[in-house]
Amino acid sequence: MKTPVTVRIEAGLLEELRQLAREENRTLTNLIETVLRQRLAGAVPSSSASEAKAVPARTAKRKKDKPTNAA
């Protein structure tokens, strides 16, 4: 049984994946599942840490301090 999964992917990467899926006459889900299976089987080599793009960490949005009514 397949389990639905929600992921966040950059818009540009998602469009590239959709285009590749169209070119291979696959669904987006099938393409992603196939790529993941190939990676886990070792068919797709992992990139070294020096080749990986650095992704900036997100910082949590802070609520602005509410003004206090000092008497």
C-alpha contacts under 8 A as a table, 3 or more apart, distances in Angstrom:
res1	aa1	res2	aa2	distance
9	I	13	L	6.68
9	I	14	L	6.17
10	E	13	L	5.37
10	E	14	L	6.20
11	A	14	L	5.10
11	A	15	E	6.24
12	G	15	E	5.19
12	G	16	E	6.33
13	L	16	E	5.06
13	L	17	L	6.20
14	L	17	L	5.07
14	L	18	R	6.16
15	E	18	R	5.03
15	E	19	Q	6.13
16	E	19	Q	5.10
16	E	20	L	6.17
17	L	20	L	5.10
17	L	21	A	6.09
17	L	28	L	6.95
17	L	31	L	7.76
17	L	32	I	7.98
18	R	21	A	5.05
18	R	22	R	6.23
18	R	28	L	5.90
19	Q	22	R	5.12
19	Q	23	E	6.23
20	L	23	E	5.03
20	L	24	E	6.19
21	A	24	E	5.14
21	A	25	N	5.88
21	A	26	R	4.87
21	A	27	T	5.89
21	A	28	L	5.58
21	A	31	L	5.91
22	R	25	N	4.88
22	R	26	R	6.10
22	R	27	T	7.42
23	E	26	R	7.77
26	R	30	N	6.10
26	R	31	L	6.22
27	T	30	N	5.12
27	T	31	L	6.26
28	L	31	L	5.14
28	L	32	I	6.23
29	T	32	I	5.27
29	T	33	E	6.08
30	N	33	E	5.12
30	N	34	T	5.98
31	L	34	T	5.14
31	L	35	V	6.17
32	I	35	V	5.20
32	I	36	L	6.15
33	E	36	L	5.16
33	E	37	R	6.12
34	T	37	R	5.11
34	T	38	Q	6.14
35	V	38	Q	5.12
35	V	39	R	6.15
36	L	39	R	5.07
36	L	40	L	6.16
37	R	40	L	5.13
37	R	41	A	6.10
38	Q	41	A	5.07
38	Q	42	G	6.22
38	Q	43	A	5.03
38	Q	44	V	5.91
39	R	42	G	5.11
39	R	43	A	5.66
39	R	44	V	4.73
39	R	45	P	6.97
39	R	46	S	7.69
40	L	43	A	7.57
41	A	44	V	7.83
42	G	45	P	6.25
47	S	51	E	6.08
47	S	52	A	6.45
48	S	51	E	5.33
48	S	52	A	6.48
49	A	52	A	5.25
